């Protein structure tokens, strides 16, 4: 990151640099320390540049949330492309990718979510993210399920909620990655069956 301080960057590169700096602030000092002014100072840019990219502190936090979700979605898409044509294999991929992402960014996600609790834009963003995730896992599980489509969508909504709850247990140190992943896999398999 220090290589980019003080250097003129294209807008996408600058945004990536600002998001990386924001993640560092979030990890090191928490969500309360993450302001656009602090971000600008830490990134070595002027405040107007930070405001141009994110508009508000809430806009920055939503951008961080979306980036986490985009990484998770991309990892899941790539992993599912190589999946064996078996329910157990697909369930294991969905589970292991989710748990891996929880380990990778769970604390950041919790801090962002907590900081934006009650924010209408964040609520809308989270709902869209949840809808997209449910649609993705439903599409992955549909070929192996005899459950009616509407019921499968509801079950996938439950899987998403269970994944989030299990991820929180893992982040809090109440379980380990192996147990979290295997139990989530079992829930997915049971949900996809009739």
C-alpha positions in Angstrom: 0.0 0.0 0.0 2.8 2.5 0.8 3.8 2.3 -2.9 0.6 3.9 -3.9 0.7 6.8 -1.4 1.3 10.1 -3.0 1.1 8.6 -6.5 -1.6 9.4 -9.0 -3.7 6.4 -9.6 -6.6 5.6 -11.9 -10.0 5.7 -10.2 -10.4 1.9 -9.9 -6.9 1.5 -8.5 -7.5 4.4 -6.0 -10.7 2.8 -4.9 -9.0 -0.6 -4.4 -6.3 1.2 -2.4 -8.8 3.0 -0.3 -10.8 -0.2 0.4 -7.6 -2.0 1.4 -6.7 0.9 3.8 -10.2 0.8 5.2 -9.9 -2.9 5.9 -6.6 -2.3 7.7 -8.2 0.4 9.8 -11.2 -1.8 10.6 -8.9 -4.7 11.6 -6.5 -2.6 13.7 -8.8 0.0 15.3 -12.4 -1.1 14.7 -15.4 0.3 12.9 -15.6 3.4 15.2 -12.2 4.6 13.9 -13.2 4.2 10.3 -14.2 7.7 9.1 -13.5 9.2 5.6 -11.2 11.7 7.1 -9.1 9.0 8.9 -9.2 6.9 5.7 -7.9 9.8 3.6 -5.1 10.5 6.0 -4.1 6.8 6.3 -4.2 6.4 2.5 -2.2 9.6 1.9 -4.9 11.3 -0.1 -7.1 14.4 0.4 -10.5 14.1 2.0 -12.3 15.1 -1.2 -10.9 12.0 -2.9 -12.3 9.7 -0.1 -15.6 11.5 -0.4 -15.6 11.2 -4.1 -15.3 7.5 -3.9 -17.8 6.7 -1.1 -19.8 9.8 -0.4 -20.3 9.0 3.3 -18.9 6.8 6.0 -22.0 4.6 5.5 -21.2 4.4 1.8 -17.7 3.3 2.6 -19.0 0.6 5.0 -21.5 -0.6 2.4 -18.7 -0.8 -0.2 -16.6 -2.9 2.2 -19.6 -5.1 2.8 -20.3 -5.5 -0.9 -16.6 -6.3 -1.5 -16.7 -9.1 1.1 -19.9 -10.5 -0.5 -18.4 -10.3 -4.0 -15.3 -12.2 -3.0 -17.5 -14.9 -1.4 -19.7 -15.2 -4.4 -16.8 -15.4 -6.8 -15.1 -18.2 -4.7 -18.4 -20.1 -4.6 -19.0 -19.8 -8.4 -15.4 -21.0 -9.1 -15.7 -23.9 -6.7 -19.1 -25.0 -7.9 -17.8 -25.1 -11.5 -15.5 -27.9 -10.5 -18.0 -29.8 -8.4 -18.7 -33.5 -8.8 -22.3 -34.1 -9.9 -23.3 -35.3 -6.4 -25.4 -33.6 -3.7 -22.8 -34.4 -1.0 -20.0 -32.8 -3.1 -22.0 -29.6 -3.8 -23.1 -29.3 -0.2 -19.5 -29.7 0.9 -18.4 -26.9 -1.4 -21.1 -24.5 -0.3 -20.3 -25.2 3.3 -16.5 -25.1 3.0 -16.5 -21.9 1.0 -18.9 -20.2 3.4 -16.8 -21.3 6.5 -13.6 -20.2 4.7 -15.0 -16.8 4.0 -16.3 -16.5 7.6 -12.7 -17.2 8.8 -11.2 -14.8 6.3 -13.6 -11.8 6.9 -16.0 -12.7 9.6 -14.8 -10.2 12.2 -14.8 -7.5 9.6 -18.3 -8.4 8.4 -19.6 -8.4 12.0 -18.0 -4.9 12.6 -19.4 -3.5 9.4 -22.9 -5.0 10.1 -22.9 -3.7 13.6 -21.8 -0.2 12.6 -24.6 0.0 10.0 -27.4 -1.6 12.0 -30.6 0.1 11.2 -29.2 1.9 8.1 -31.8 1.7 5.3 -29.2 1.4 2.6 -27.4 -1.3 4.4 -30.6 -3.2 5.1 -31.4 -3.1 1.4 -27.8 -4.1 0.5 -27.9 -7.0 2.9 -31.3 -8.2 1.6 -30.1 -8.1 -2.0 -27.0 -10.0 -0.9 -29.1 -12.6 0.9 -31.4 -13.0 -2.1 -28.5 -13.5 -4.5 -26.9 -16.0 -2.2 -30.1 -18.0 -1.7 -30.7 -18.0 -5.5 -27.1 -19.3 -6.1 -27.3 -22.1 -3.6 -30.8 -23.0 -4.8 -29.5 -23.3 -8.4 -26.7 -25.5 -7.2 -28.9 -27.8 -5.1 -31.9 -28.0 -7.5 -30.5 -30.8 -9.7 -30.3 -33.0 -6.6 -33.6 -32.1 -4.9 -37.1 -33.4 -5.3 -38.4 -30.7 -3.0 -40.8 -28.3 -4.8 -39.1 -25.1 -6.0 -40.8 -22.7 -3.5 -40.0 -25.0 -0.6 -36.4 -25.4 -1.8 -36.0 -21.6 -1.9 -37.3 -21.4 1.6 -35.0 -24.1 2.7 -32.1 -22.3 1.1 -33.1 -19.2 3.0 -32.8 -21.3 6.1 -29.4 -22.6 5.0 -28.2 -19.1 4.6 -29.4 -18.2 8.1 -27.8 -21.3 9.5 -24.6 -20.6 7.7 -24.5 -17.1 9.2 -25.2 -18.4 12.7 -22.6 -21.2 12.4 -20.1 -18.6 11.1 -20.8 -16.4 14.2 -20.2 -19.4 16.5 -16.9 -20.0 14.7 -15.8 -16.4 15.0 -16.7 -16.4 18.7 -14.5 -19.5 19.2 -17.4 -21.8 20.2 -16.6 -24.3 17.5 -13.8 -25.1 15.1 -13.7 -25.0 11.3 -14.1 -28.8 10.8 -17.1 -29.0 13.0 -18.6 -25.8 11.5 -18.2 -27.1 8.0 -19.3 -30.7 8.5 -22.5 -29.6 10.4 -23.3 -27.0 7.8 -22.8 -29.6 5.1 -25.2 -32.0 6.9 -27.8 -29.3 7.2 -27.5 -28.5 3.5 -27.9 -32.2 2.5 -30.9 -32.7 4.8 -32.5 -29.5 3.5 -32.1 -30.6 -0.2 -33.7 -34.0 0.4 -37.5 -34.4 0.8 
